[in-house]
Amino acid sequence: MIINSPRLRLRTWQVTDRDAFAGMQGHPEVMHDYGGILSRSESYDKLDRYIVTYEQHGYCRWAIENLDGLFLG
């Protein structure tokens, strides 16, 4: 599923998001209010759970990118 705004795209997570997601989850400032950073392995597991949740239930958290496809979060 994809939702576009004039500047952003919200979409379901994909396996190809793993490295960008791990980079975000490993950033101390980003993760400050979320209990601390996650390792690459922990990030991959978390992303896999998001993907499975969408497949099983039809909803999950969204990936956000700009309209050029740059990962934002």
CHARMM internal coordinates of N, CA and C (Angstrom, degrees):
IC EDIT
DIST 1 N 1 CA 1.4466
DIST 1 CA 1 C 1.5201
ANGL 1 N 1 CA 1 C 108.38
DIST 1 C 2 N 1.3149
ANGL 1 CA 1 C 2 N 116.17
DIHE 1 N 1 CA 1 C 2 N 140.53
DIST 2 N 2 CA 1.4630
ANGL 1 C 2 N 2 CA 122.01
DIHE 1 CA 1 C 2 N 2 CA 179.96
DIST 2 CA 2 C 1.5277
ANGL 2 N 2 CA 2 C 109.24
DIHE 1 C 2 N 2 CA 2 C -134.54
DIST 2 C 3 N 1.3278
ANGL 2 CA 2 C 3 N 115.23
DIHE 2 N 2 CA 2 C 3 N 134.75
DIST 3 N 3 CA 1.4612
ANGL 2 C 3 N 3 CA 121.91
DIHE 2 CA 2 C 3 N 3 CA 173.79
DIST 3 CA 3 C 1.5247
ANGL 3 N 3 CA 3 C 106.68
DIHE 2 C 3 N 3 CA 3 C -122.68
DIST 3 C 4 N 1.3230
ANGL 3 CA 3 C 4 N 117.01
DIHE 3 N 3 CA 3 C 4 N 125.74
DIST 4 N 4 CA 1.4627
ANGL 3 C 4 N 4 CA 121.99
DIHE 3 CA 3 C 4 N 4 CA 178.53
DIST 4 CA 4 C 1.5181
ANGL 4 N 4 CA 4 C 110.39
DIHE 3 C 4 N 4 CA 4 C -108.17
DIST 4 C 5 N 1.3222
ANGL 4 CA 4 C 5 N 115.51
DIHE 4 N 4 CA 4 C 5 N 138.77
DIST 5 N 5 CA 1.4589
ANGL 4 C 5 N 5 CA 122.20
DIHE 4 CA 4 C 5 N 5 CA 168.64
DIST 5 CA 5 C 1.5301
ANGL 5 N 5 CA 5 C 106.14
DIHE 4 C 5 N 5 CA 5 C -113.21
DIST 5 C 6 N 1.3223
ANGL 5 CA 5 C 6 N 118.51
DIHE 5 N 5 CA 5 C 6 N 179.62
DIST 6 N 6 CA 1.4641
ANGL 5 C 6 N 6 CA 118.56
DIHE 5 CA 5 C 6 N 6 CA 179.07
DIST 6 CA 6 C 1.5400
ANGL 6 N 6 CA 6 C 113.93
DIHE 5 C 6 N 6 CA 6 C -58.92
DIST 6 C 7 N 1.3477
ANGL 6 CA 6 C 7 N 117.80
DIHE 6 N 6 CA 6 C 7 N -24.74
DIST 7 N 7 CA 1.4690
ANGL 6 C 7 N 7 CA 120.08
DIHE 6 CA 6 C 7 N 7 CA -177.16
DIST 7 CA 7 C 1.5200
ANGL 7 N 7 CA 7 C 114.67
DIHE 6 C 7 N 7 CA 7 C -124.05
DIST 7 C 8 N 1.3353
ANGL 7 CA 7 C 8 N 118.32
DIHE 7 N 7 CA 7 C 8 N -19.56
DIST 8 N 8 CA 1.4616
ANGL 7 C 8 N 8 CA 121.19
DIHE 7 CA 7 C 8 N 8 CA -172.13
DIST 8 CA 8 C 1.5167
ANGL 8 N 8 CA 8 C 112.57
DIHE 7 C 8 N 8 CA 8 C -128.64
DIST 8 C 9 N 1.3234
ANGL 8 CA 8 C 9 N 114.34
DIHE 8 N 8 CA 8 C 9 N 160.38
DIST 9 N 9 CA 1.4627
ANGL 8 C 9 N 9 CA 121.96
DIHE 8 CA 8 C 9 N 9 CA 174.33
DIST 9 CA 9 C 1.5324
ANGL 9 N 9 CA 9 C 107.48
DIHE 8 C 9 N 9 CA 9 C -126.79
DIST 9 C 10 N 1.3265
ANGL 9 CA 9 C 10 N 116.19
DIHE 9 N 9 CA 9 C 10 N 127.02
DIST 10 N 10 CA 1.4555
ANGL 9 C 10 N 10 CA 122.39
DIHE 9 CA 9 C 10 N 10 CA 172.58
DIST 10 CA 10 C 1.5182
ANGL 10 N 10 CA 10 C 106.81
DIHE 9 C 10 N 10 CA 10 C -105.54
DIST 10 C 11 N 1.3329
ANGL 10 CA 10 C 11 N 115.88
DIHE 10 N 10 CA 10 C 11 N 132.78
DIST 11 N 11 CA 1.4562
ANGL 10 C 11 N 11 CA 118.80
DIHE 10 CA 10 C 11 N 11 CA -176.32
DIST 11 CA 11 C 1.5172
ANGL 11 N 11 CA 11 C 109.98
DIHE 10 C 11 N 11 CA 11 C -150.05
DIST 11 C 12 N 1.3148
ANGL 11 CA 11 C 12 N 114.99
DIHE 11 N 11 CA 11 C 12 N 166.68
DIST 12 N 12 CA 1.4594
ANGL 11 C 12 N 12 CA 119.95
DIHE 11 CA 11 C 12 N 12 CA 176.02
DIST 12 CA 12 C 1.5292
ANGL 12 N 12 CA 12 C 109.37
DIHE 11 C 12 N 12 CA 12 C -70.82
DIST 12 C 13 N 1.3134
ANGL 12 CA 12 C 13 N 115.12
DIHE 12 N 12 CA 12 C 13 N 155.06
DIST 13 N 13 CA 1.4641
ANGL 12 C 13 N 13 CA 121.54
DIHE 12 CA 12 C 13 N 13 CA 179.99
DIST 13 CA 13 C 1.5161
ANGL 13 N 13 CA 13 C 110.42
DIHE 12 C 13 N 13 CA 13 C -72.44
DIST 13 C 14 N 1.3348
ANGL 13 CA 13 C 14 N 115.36
DIHE 13 N 13 CA 13 C 14 N 150.19
DIST 14 N 14 CA 1.4551
ANGL 13 C 14 N 14 CA 122.79
DIHE 13 CA 13 C 14 N 14 CA 177.85
DIST 14 CA 14 C 1.5272
ANGL 14 N 14 CA 14 C 108.99
DIHE 13 C 14 N 14 CA 14 C -129.80
DIST 14 C 15 N 1.3155
ANGL 14 CA 14 C 15 N 116.90
DIHE 14 N 14 CA 14 C 15 N 155.70
DIST 15 N 15 CA 1.4618
ANGL 14 C 15 N 15 CA 121.03
DIHE 14 CA 14 C 15 N 15 CA 178.14
DIST 15 CA 15 C 1.5306
ANGL 15 N 15 CA 15 C 110.55
DIHE 14 C 15 N 15 CA 15 C -57.74
DIST 15 C 16 N 1.3066
ANGL 15 CA 15 C 16 N 117.44
DIHE 15 N 15 CA 15 C 16 N -31.07
DIST 16 N 16 CA 1.4688
ANGL 15 C 16 N 16 CA 121.00
DIHE 15 CA 15 C 16 N 16 CA 179.73
DIST 16 CA 16 C 1.5312
ANGL 16 N 16 CA 16 C 112.90
DIHE 15 C 16 N 16 CA 16 C -68.31
DIST 16 C 17 N 1.3260
ANGL 16 CA 16 C 17 N 118.04
DIHE 16 N 16 CA 16 C 17 N -8.01
DIST 17 N 17 CA 1.4682
ANGL 16 C 17 N 17 CA 122.36
DIHE 16 CA 16 C 17 N 17 CA 177.23
DIST 17 CA 17 C 1.5269
ANGL 17 N 17 CA 17 C 112.33
DIHE 16 C 17 N 17 CA 17 C -85.24
DIST 17 C 18 N 1.3305
ANGL 17 CA 17 C 18 N 117.78
DIHE 17 N 17 CA 17 C 18 N -2.91
DIST 18 N 18 CA 1.4670
ANGL 17 C 18 N 18 CA 121.10
DIHE 17 CA 17 C 18 N 18 CA -171.92
DIST 18 CA 18 C 1.5303
ANGL 18 N 18 CA 18 C 113.69
DIHE 17 C 18 N 18 CA 18 C -53.16
DIST 18 C 19 N 1.3182
ANGL 18 CA 18 C 19 N 118.01
DIHE 18 N 18 CA 18 C 19 N -50.63
DIST 19 N 19 CA 1.4637
ANGL 18 C 19 N 19 CA 119.60
DIHE 18 CA 18 C 19 N 19 CA -175.55
DIST 19 CA 19 C 1.5255
ANGL 19 N 19 CA 19 C 112.03
DIHE 18 C 19 N 19 CA 19 C -66.64
DIST 19 C 20 N 1.3172
ANGL 19 CA 19 C 20 N 117.66
DIHE 19 N 19 CA 19 C 20 N -43.48
DIST 20 N 20 CA 1.4671
ANGL 19 C 20 N 20 CA 120.67
DIHE 19 CA 19 C 20 N 20 CA 178.28
DIST 20 CA 20 C 1.5267
ANGL 20 N 20 CA 20 C 110.69
DIHE 19 C 20 N 20 CA 20 C -64.73
DIST 20 C 21 N 1.3324
ANGL 20 CA 20 C 21 N 116.95
DIHE 20 N 20 CA 20 C 21 N -41.04
DIST 21 N 21 CA 1.4626
ANGL 20 C 21 N 21 CA 121.52
DIHE 20 CA 20 C 21 N 21 CA 178.75
DIST 21 CA 21 C 1.5266
ANGL 21 N 21 CA 21 C 110.20
DIHE 20 C 21 N 21 CA 21 C -63.36
DIST 21 C 22 N 1.3353
ANGL 21 CA 21 C 22 N 116.92
DIHE 21 N 21 CA 21 C 22 N -44.49
DIST 22 N 22 CA 1.4641
ANGL 21 C 22 N 22 CA 120.69
DIHE 21 CA 21 C 22 N 22 CA 179.23
DIST 22 CA 22 C 1.5275
ANGL 22 N 22 CA 22 C 110.75
DIHE 21 C 22 N 22 CA 22 C -63.28
DIST 22 C 23 N 1.3256
ANGL 22 CA 22 C 23 N 117.29
DIHE 22 N 22 CA 22 C 23 N -37.25
DIST 23 N 23 CA 1.4579
ANGL 22 C 23 N 23 CA 120.11
DIHE 22 CA 22 C 23 N 23 CA 176.70
DIST 23 CA 23 C 1.5149
ANGL 23 N 23 CA 23 C 111.93
DIHE 22 C 23 N 23 CA 23 C -62.54
DIST 23 C 24 N 1.3145
ANGL 23 CA 23 C 24 N 116.63
DIHE 23 N 23 CA 23 C 24 N -41.83
DIST 24 N 24 CA 1.4615
ANGL 23 C 24 N 24 CA 121.58
DIHE 23 CA 23 C 24 N 24 CA 178.32
DIST 24 CA 24 C 1.5294
ANGL 24 N 24 CA 24 C 110.30
DIHE 23 C 24 N 24 CA 24 C -66.63
DIST 24 C 25 N 1.3252
ANGL 24 CA 24 C 25 N 117.24
DIHE 24 N 24 CA 24 C 25 N -46.17
DIST 25 N 25 CA 1.4597
ANGL 24 C 25 N 25 CA 122.01
DIHE 24 CA 24 C 25 N 25 CA -177.61
DIST 25 CA 25 C 1.5296
ANGL 25 N 25 CA 25 C 112.70
DIHE 24 C 25 N 25 CA 25 C -69.74
DIST 25 C 26 N 1.3289
ANGL 25 CA 25 C 26 N 117.15
DIHE 25 N 25 CA 25 C 26 N -19.22
DIST 26 N 26 CA 1.4538
ANGL 25 C 26 N 26 CA 121.55
DIHE 25 CA 25 C 26 N 26 CA 178.98
DIST 26 CA 26 C 1.5177
ANGL 26 N 26 CA 26 C 114.21
DIHE 25 C 26 N 26 CA 26 C -95.48
DIST 26 C 27 N 1.3244
ANGL 26 CA 26 C 27 N 117.25
DIHE 26 N 26 CA 26 C 27 N 3.07
DIST 27 N 27 CA 1.4692
ANGL 26 C 27 N 27 CA 121.73
DIHE 26 CA 26 C 27 N 27 CA -177.58
DIST 27 CA 27 C 1.5287
ANGL 27 N 27 CA 27 C 109.56
DIHE 26 C 27 N 27 CA 27 C -91.20
DIST 27 C 28 N 1.3423
ANGL 27 CA 27 C 28 N 118.21
DIHE 27 N 27 CA 27 C 28 N 118.46
DIST 28 N 28 CA 1.4703
ANGL 27 C 28 N 28 CA 120.79
DIHE 27 CA 27 C 28 N 28 CA -175.72
DIST 28 CA 28 C 1.5242
ANGL 28 N 28 CA 28 C 114.59
DIHE 27 C 28 N 28 CA 28 C -57.46
DIST 28 C 29 N 1.3280
ANGL 28 CA 28 C 29 N 118.58
DIHE 28 N 28 CA 28 C 29 N -39.45
DIST 29 N 29 CA 1.4656
ANGL 28 C 29 N 29 CA 119.90
DIHE 28 CA 28 C 29 N 29 CA -178.95
DIST 29 CA 29 C 1.5227
ANGL 29 N 29 CA 29 C 111.49
DIHE 28 C 29 N 29 CA 29 C -70.07
DIST 29 C 30 N 1.3097
ANGL 29 CA 29 C 30 N 117.12
DIHE 29 N 29 CA 29 C 30 N -38.47
DIST 30 N 30 CA 1.4654
ANGL 29 C 30 N 30 CA 121.00
DIHE 29 CA 29 C 30 N 30 CA 179.06
DIST 30 CA 30 C 1.5256
ANGL 30 N 30 CA 30 C 110.08
DIHE 29 C 30 N 30 CA 30 C -65.46
DIST 30 C 31 N 1.3179
ANGL 30 CA 30 C 31 N 116.12
DIHE 30 N 30 CA 30 C 31 N -40.88
DIST 31 N 31 CA 1.4656
ANGL 30 C 31 N 31 CA 120.98
DIHE 30 CA 30 C 31 N 31 CA -172.42
DIST 31 CA 31 C 1.5261
ANGL 31 N 31 CA 31 C 113.83
DIHE 30 C 31 N 31 CA 31 C -94.46
DIST 31 C 32 N 1.3043
ANGL 31 CA 31 C 32 N 117.42
DIHE 31 N 31 CA 31 C 32 N 6.09
DIST 32 N 32 CA 1.4673
ANGL 31 C 32 N 32 CA 121.63
DIHE 31 CA 31 C 32 N 32 CA -176.42
DIST 32 CA 32 C 1.5290
ANGL 32 N 32 CA 32 C 112.95
DIHE 31 C 32 N 32 CA 32 C -51.83
DIST 32 C 33 N 1.3036
ANGL 32 CA 32 C 33 N 118.34
DIHE 32 N 32 CA 32 C 33 N -46.62
DIST 33 N 33 CA 1.4677
ANGL 32 C 33 N 33 CA 122.26
DIHE 32 CA 32 C 33 N 33 CA -177.44
DIST 33 CA 33 C 1.5262
ANGL 33 N 33 CA 33 C 113.23
DIHE 32 C 33 N 33 CA 33 C -91.59
DIST 33 C 34 N 1.3227
ANGL 33 CA 33 C 34 N 117.09
DIHE 33 N 33 CA 33 C 34 N 8.25
DIST 34 N 34 CA 1.4665
ANGL 33 C 34 N 34 CA 121.12
DIHE 33 CA 33 C 34 N 34 CA -178.44
DIST 34 CA 34 C 1.5187
ANGL 34 N 34 CA 34 C 112.17
DIHE 33 C 34 N 34 CA 34 C -115.36
DIST 34 C 35 N 1.3165
ANGL 34 CA 34 C 35 N 117.72
DIHE 34 N 34 CA 34 C 35 N 22.10
DIST 35 N 35 CA 1.4536
ANGL 34 C 35 N 35 CA 120.58
DIHE 34 CA 34 C 35 N 35 CA 175.66
DIST 35 CA 35 C 1.5154
ANGL 35 N 35 CA 35 C 115.06
DIHE 34 C 35 N 35 CA 35 C 88.59
DIST 35 C 36 N 1.3104
ANGL 35 CA 35 C 36 N 118.01
DIHE 35 N 35 CA 35 C 36 N 9.43
DIST 36 N 36 CA 1.4575
ANGL 35 C 36 N 36 CA 120.81
DIHE 35 CA 35 C 36 N 36 CA 177.51
DIST 36 CA 36 C 1.5162
ANGL 36 N 36 CA 36 C 112.81
DIHE 35 C 36 N 36 CA 36 C 104.70
DIST 36 C 37 N 1.3165
ANGL 36 CA 36 C 37 N 114.32
DIHE 36 N 36 CA 36 C 37 N 173.86
DIST 37 N 37 CA 1.4586
ANGL 36 C 37 N 37 CA 120.73
DIHE 36 CA 36 C 37 N 37 CA -175.20
DIST 37 CA 37 C 1.5280
ANGL 37 N 37 CA 37 C 111.82
DIHE 36 C 37 N 37 CA 37 C -73.97
DIST 37 C 38 N 1.3282
ANGL 37 CA 37 C 38 N 114.85
DIHE 37 N 37 CA 37 C 38 N 159.86
DIST 38 N 38 CA 1.4583
ANGL 37 C 38 N 38 CA 121.74
DIHE 37 CA 37 C 38 N 38 CA 174.57
DIST 38 CA 38 C 1.5181
ANGL 38 N 38 CA 38 C 109.03
DIHE 37 C 38 N 38 CA 38 C -113.44
DIST 38 C 39 N 1.3271
ANGL 38 CA 38 C 39 N 115.58
DIHE 38 N 38 CA 38 C 39 N 148.32
DIST 39 N 39 CA 1.4612
ANGL 38 C 39 N 39 CA 119.96
DIHE 38 CA 38 C 39 N 39 CA 174.32
DIST 39 CA 39 C 1.5241
ANGL 39 N 39 CA 39 C 108.83
DIHE 38 C 39 N 39 CA 39 C -70.63
DIST 39 C 40 N 1.3085
ANGL 39 CA 39 C 40 N 116.34
DIHE 39 N 39 CA 39 C 40 N 167.75
DIST 40 N 40 CA 1.4680
ANGL 39 C 40 N 40 CA 120.89
DIHE 39 CA 39 C 40 N 40 CA 177.87
DIST 40 CA 40 C 1.5308
ANGL 40 N 40 CA 40 C 109.72
DIHE 39 C 40 N 40 CA 40 C -58.73
DIST 40 C 41 N 1.3110
ANGL 40 CA 40 C 41 N 117.26
DIHE 40 N 40 CA 40 C 41 N -43.85
DIST 41 N 41 CA 1.4672
ANGL 40 C 41 N 41 CA 121.22
DIHE 40 CA 40 C 41 N 41 CA 179.89
DIST 41 CA 41 C 1.5291
ANGL 41 N 41 CA 41 C 111.48
DIHE 40 C 41 N 41 CA 41 C -63.06
DIST 41 C 42 N 1.3279
ANGL 41 CA 41 C 42 N 116.90
DIHE 41 N 41 CA 41 C 42 N -44.23
DIST 42 N 42 CA 1.4686
ANGL 41 C 42 N 42 CA 120.80
DIHE 41 CA 41 C 42 N 42 CA 177.75
DIST 42 CA 42 C 1.5263
ANGL 42 N 42 CA 42 C 110.98
DIHE 41 C 42 N 42 CA 42 C -63.07
DIST 42 C 43 N 1.3244
ANGL 42 CA 42 C 43 N 116.70
DIHE 42 N 42 CA 42 C 43 N -38.99
DIST 43 N 43 CA 1.4666
ANGL 42 C 43 N 43 CA 121.01
DIHE 42 CA 42 C 43 N 43 CA 178.44
DIST 43 CA 43 C 1.5185
ANGL 43 N 43 CA 43 C 111.17
DIHE 42 C 43 N 43 CA 43 C -64.54
DIST 43 C 44 N 1.3377
ANGL 43 CA 43 C 44 N 116.55
DIHE 43 N 43 CA 43 C 44 N -43.58
DIST 44 N 44 CA 1.4639
ANGL 43 C 44 N 44 CA 120.48
DIHE 43 CA 43 C 44 N 44 CA 178.24
DIST 44 CA 44 C 1.5264
ANGL 44 N 44 CA 44 C 110.46
DIHE 43 C 44 N 44 CA 44 C -60.40
DIST 44 C 45 N 1.3381
ANGL 44 CA 44 C 45 N 116.18
DIHE 44 N 44 CA 44 C 45 N -43.44
DIST 45 N 45 CA 1.4719
ANGL 44 C 45 N 45 CA 120.10
DIHE 44 CA 44 C 45 N 45 CA 178.90
DIST 45 CA 45 C 1.5256
ANGL 45 N 45 CA 45 C 111.02
DIHE 44 C 45 N 45 CA 45 C -62.13
DIST 45 C 46 N 1.3239
ANGL 45 CA 45 C 46 N 116.77
DIHE 45 N 45 CA 45 C 46 N -42.12
DIST 46 N 46 CA 1.4653
ANGL 45 C 46 N 46 CA 121.02
DIHE 45 CA 45 C 46 N 46 CA -179.69
DIST 46 CA 46 C 1.5283
ANGL 46 N 46 CA 46 C 110.66
DIHE 45 C 46 N 46 CA 46 C -64.24
DIST 46 C 47 N 1.3224
ANGL 46 CA 46 C 47 N 116.98
DIHE 46 N 46 CA 46 C 47 N -44.39
DIST 47 N 47 CA 1.4594
ANGL 46 C 47 N 47 CA 120.40
DIHE 46 CA 46 C 47 N 47 CA 178.70
DIST 47 CA 47 C 1.5253
ANGL 47 N 47 CA 47 C 110.55
DIHE 46 C 47 N 47 CA 47 C -63.27
DIST 47 C 48 N 1.3191
ANGL 47 CA 47 C 48 N 116.85
DIHE 47 N 47 CA 47 C 48 N -40.82
DIST 48 N 48 CA 1.4698
ANGL 47 C 48 N 48 CA 120.09
DIHE 47 CA 47 C 48 N 48 CA 176.85
DIST 48 CA 48 C 1.5275
ANGL 48 N 48 CA 48 C 110.84
DIHE 47 C 48 N 48 CA 48 C -59.11
DIST 48 C 49 N 1.3335
ANGL 48 CA 48 C 49 N 117.16
DIHE 48 N 48 CA 48 C 49 N -39.05
DIST 49 N 49 CA 1.4725
ANGL 48 C 49 N 49 CA 120.42
DIHE 48 CA 48 C 49 N 49 CA 177.42
DIST 49 CA 49 C 1.5252
ANGL 49 N 49 CA 49 C 111.04
DIHE 48 C 49 N 49 CA 49 C -64.40
DIST 49 C 50 N 1.3247
ANGL 49 CA 49 C 50 N 118.02
DIHE 49 N 49 CA 49 C 50 N -40.13
DIST 50 N 50 CA 1.4653
ANGL 49 C 50 N 50 CA 121.11
DIHE 49 CA 49 C 50 N 50 CA 176.99
DIST 50 CA 50 C 1.5254
ANGL 50 N 50 CA 50 C 110.52
DIHE 49 C 50 N 50 CA 50 C -60.46
DIST 50 C 51 N 1.3262
ANGL 50 CA 50 C 51 N 116.27
DIHE 50 N 50 CA 50 C 51 N -44.05
DIST 51 N 51 CA 1.4663
ANGL 50 C 51 N 51 CA 120.69
DIHE 50 CA 50 C 51 N 51 CA -178.93
DIST 51 CA 51 C 1.5220
ANGL 51 N 51 CA 51 C 110.77
DIHE 50 C 51 N 51 CA 51 C -64.78
DIST 51 C 52 N 1.3196
ANGL 51 CA 51 C 52 N 117.40
DIHE 51 N 51 CA 51 C 52 N -44.75
DIST 52 N 52 CA 1.4674
ANGL 51 C 52 N 52 CA 121.80
DIHE 51 CA 51 C 52 N 52 CA 179.43
DIST 52 CA 52 C 1.5227
ANGL 52 N 52 CA 52 C 110.55
DIHE 51 C 52 N 52 CA 52 C -65.31
DIST 52 C 53 N 1.3260
ANGL 52 CA 52 C 53 N 117.40
DIHE 52 N 52 CA 52 C 53 N -40.56
DIST 53 N 53 CA 1.4653
ANGL 52 C 53 N 53 CA 120.67
DIHE 52 CA 52 C 53 N 53 CA 178.46
DIST 53 CA 53 C 1.5192
ANGL 53 N 53 CA 53 C 110.56
DIHE 52 C 53 N 53 CA 53 C -58.26
DIST 53 C 54 N 1.3362
ANGL 53 CA 53 C 54 N 116.98
DIHE 53 N 53 CA 53 C 54 N -44.01
DIST 54 N 54 CA 1.4598
ANGL 53 C 54 N 54 CA 119.57
DIHE 53 CA 53 C 54 N 54 CA 178.67
DIST 54 CA 54 C 1.5277
ANGL 54 N 54 CA 54 C 110.80
DIHE 53 C 54 N 54 CA 54 C -63.90
DIST 54 C 55 N 1.3223
ANGL 54 CA 54 C 55 N 116.67
DIHE 54 N 54 CA 54 C 55 N -43.64
DIST 55 N 55 CA 1.4688
ANGL 54 C 55 N 55 CA 120.43
DIHE 54 CA 54 C 55 N 55 CA -179.81
DIST 55 CA 55 C 1.5297
ANGL 55 N 55 CA 55 C 111.73
DIHE 54 C 55 N 55 CA 55 C -62.61
DIST 55 C 56 N 1.3243
ANGL 55 CA 55 C 56 N 117.06
DIHE 55 N 55 CA 55 C 56 N -38.15
DIST 56 N 56 CA 1.4639
ANGL 55 C 56 N 56 CA 121.18
DIHE 55 CA 55 C 56 N 56 CA -176.76
DIST 56 CA 56 C 1.5213
ANGL 56 N 56 CA 56 C 113.64
DIHE 55 C 56 N 56 CA 56 C -82.98
DIST 56 C 57 N 1.3232
ANGL 56 CA 56 C 57 N 117.06
DIHE 56 N 56 CA 56 C 57 N -35.92
DIST 57 N 57 CA 1.4635
ANGL 56 C 57 N 57 CA 120.40
DIHE 56 CA 56 C 57 N 57 CA -170.83
DIST 57 CA 57 C 1.5293
ANGL 57 N 57 CA 57 C 114.84
DIHE 56 C 57 N 57 CA 57 C -117.96
DIST 57 C 58 N 1.3296
ANGL 57 CA 57 C 58 N 117.01
DIHE 57 N 57 CA 57 C 58 N -12.87
DIST 58 N 58 CA 1.4550
ANGL 57 C 58 N 58 CA 120.00
DIHE 57 CA 57 C 58 N 58 CA 178.62
DIST 58 CA 58 C 1.5151
ANGL 58 N 58 CA 58 C 114.73
DIHE 57 C 58 N 58 CA 58 C 81.72
DIST 58 C 59 N 1.3193
ANGL 58 CA 58 C 59 N 117.39
DIHE 58 N 58 CA 58 C 59 N 11.43
DIST 59 N 59 CA 1.4611
ANGL 58 C 59 N 59 CA 121.27
DIHE 58 CA 58 C 59 N 59 CA 175.40
DIST 59 CA 59 C 1.5247
ANGL 59 N 59 CA 59 C 109.36
DIHE 58 C 59 N 59 CA 59 C -152.48
DIST 59 C 60 N 1.2984
ANGL 59 CA 59 C 60 N 116.18
DIHE 59 N 59 CA 59 C 60 N 158.94
DIST 60 N 60 CA 1.4650
ANGL 59 C 60 N 60 CA 122.76
DIHE 59 CA 59 C 60 N 60 CA 176.24
DIST 60 CA 60 C 1.5227
ANGL 60 N 60 CA 60 C 107.65
DIHE 59 C 60 N 60 CA 60 C -173.92
DIST 60 C 61 N 1.3105
ANGL 60 CA 60 C 61 N 116.01
DIHE 60 N 60 CA 60 C 61 N -175.16
DIST 61 N 61 CA 1.4621
ANGL 60 C 61 N 61 CA 119.90
DIHE 60 CA 60 C 61 N 61 CA 172.34
DIST 61 CA 61 C 1.5221
ANGL 61 N 61 CA 61 C 108.20
DIHE 60 C 61 N 61 CA 61 C -70.33
DIST 61 C 62 N 1.3159
ANGL 61 CA 61 C 62 N 116.30
DIHE 61 N 61 CA 61 C 62 N 158.37
DIST 62 N 62 CA 1.4578
ANGL 61 C 62 N 62 CA 121.55
DIHE 61 CA 61 C 62 N 62 CA -175.73
DIST 62 CA 62 C 1.5189
ANGL 62 N 62 CA 62 C 111.72
DIHE 61 C 62 N 62 CA 62 C -103.82
DIST 62 C 63 N 1.3127
ANGL 62 CA 62 C 63 N 115.45
DIHE 62 N 62 CA 62 C 63 N 148.94
DIST 63 N 63 CA 1.4636
ANGL 62 C 63 N 63 CA 121.57
DIHE 62 CA 62 C 63 N 63 CA 165.09
DIST 63 CA 63 C 1.5275
ANGL 63 N 63 CA 63 C 106.28
DIHE 62 C 63 N 63 CA 63 C -86.12
DIST 63 C 64 N 1.3234
ANGL 63 CA 63 C 64 N 116.65
DIHE 63 N 63 CA 63 C 64 N 145.45
DIST 64 N 64 CA 1.4622
ANGL 63 C 64 N 64 CA 121.08
DIHE 63 CA 63 C 64 N 64 CA 179.38
DIST 64 CA 64 C 1.5231
ANGL 64 N 64 CA 64 C 108.16
DIHE 63 C 64 N 64 CA 64 C -123.29
DIST 64 C 65 N 1.3132
ANGL 64 CA 64 C 65 N 115.19
DIHE 64 N 64 CA 64 C 65 N 132.87
DIST 65 N 65 CA 1.4598
ANGL 64 C 65 N 65 CA 120.80
DIHE 64 CA 64 C 65 N 65 CA 176.73
DIST 65 CA 65 C 1.5194
ANGL 65 N 65 CA 65 C 108.77
DIHE 64 C 65 N 65 CA 65 C -141.74
DIST 65 C 66 N 1.3367
ANGL 65 CA 65 C 66 N 115.71
DIHE 65 N 65 CA 65 C 66 N 162.41
DIST 66 N 66 CA 1.4598
ANGL 65 C 66 N 66 CA 117.15
DIHE 65 CA 65 C 66 N 66 CA 173.97
DIST 66 CA 66 C 1.5271
ANGL 66 N 66 CA 66 C 108.05
DIHE 65 C 66 N 66 CA 66 C -80.32
DIST 66 C 67 N 1.2994
ANGL 66 CA 66 C 67 N 117.27
DIHE 66 N 66 CA 66 C 67 N 175.95
DIST 67 N 67 CA 1.4630
ANGL 66 C 67 N 67 CA 120.19
DIHE 66 CA 66 C 67 N 67 CA -174.92
DIST 67 CA 67 C 1.5276
ANGL 67 N 67 CA 67 C 113.21
DIHE 66 C 67 N 67 CA 67 C -70.59
DIST 67 C 68 N 1.3445
ANGL 67 CA 67 C 68 N 116.90
DIHE 67 N 67 CA 67 C 68 N -11.61
DIST 68 N 68 CA 1.4613
ANGL 67 C 68 N 68 CA 121.10
DIHE 67 CA 67 C 68 N 68 CA 174.03
DIST 68 CA 68 C 1.5263
ANGL 68 N 68 CA 68 C 111.78
DIHE 67 C 68 N 68 CA 68 C -88.26
DIST 68 C 69 N 1.3440
ANGL 68 CA 68 C 69 N 116.64
DIHE 68 N 68 CA 68 C 69 N -1.78
DIST 69 N 69 CA 1.4562
ANGL 68 C 69 N 69 CA 120.92
DIHE 68 CA 68 C 69 N 69 CA 178.56
DIST 69 CA 69 C 1.5149
ANGL 69 N 69 CA 69 C 114.78
DIHE 68 C 69 N 69 CA 69 C 91.42
DIST 69 C 70 N 1.3404
ANGL 69 CA 69 C 70 N 118.37
DIHE 69 N 69 CA 69 C 70 N 8.17
DIST 70 N 70 CA 1.4591
ANGL 69 C 70 N 70 CA 121.67
DIHE 69 CA 69 C 70 N 70 CA 178.13
DIST 70 CA 70 C 1.5271
ANGL 70 N 70 CA 70 C 109.73
DIHE 69 C 70 N 70 CA 70 C -74.24
DIST 70 C 71 N 1.3291
ANGL 70 CA 70 C 71 N 117.53
DIHE 70 N 70 CA 70 C 71 N 124.52
DIST 71 N 71 CA 1.4607
ANGL 70 C 71 N 71 CA 123.17
DIHE 70 CA 70 C 71 N 71 CA -179.82
DIST 71 CA 71 C 1.5225
ANGL 71 N 71 CA 71 C 110.07
DIHE 70 C 71 N 71 CA 71 C -65.27
DIST 71 C 72 N 1.3278
ANGL 71 CA 71 C 72 N 116.49
DIHE 71 N 71 CA 71 C 72 N 129.59
DIST 72 N 72 CA 1.4629
ANGL 71 C 72 N 72 CA 121.97
DIHE 71 CA 71 C 72 N 72 CA 178.70
DIST 72 CA 72 C 1.5160
ANGL 72 N 72 CA 72 C 112.56
DIHE 71 C 72 N 72 CA 72 C -115.42
DIST 72 C 73 N 1.3156
ANGL 72 CA 72 C 73 N 116.89
DIHE 72 N 72 CA 72 C 73 N -25.27
DIST 73 N 73 CA 1.4643
ANGL 72 C 73 N 73 CA 118.98
DIHE 72 CA 72 C 73 N 73 CA -179.98
DIST 73 CA 73 C 1.4926
ANGL 73 N 73 CA 73 C 112.56
DIHE 72 C 73 N 73 CA 73 C 161.19
END
COOR INIT
IC SEED 1 N 1 CA 1 C
IC BUILD
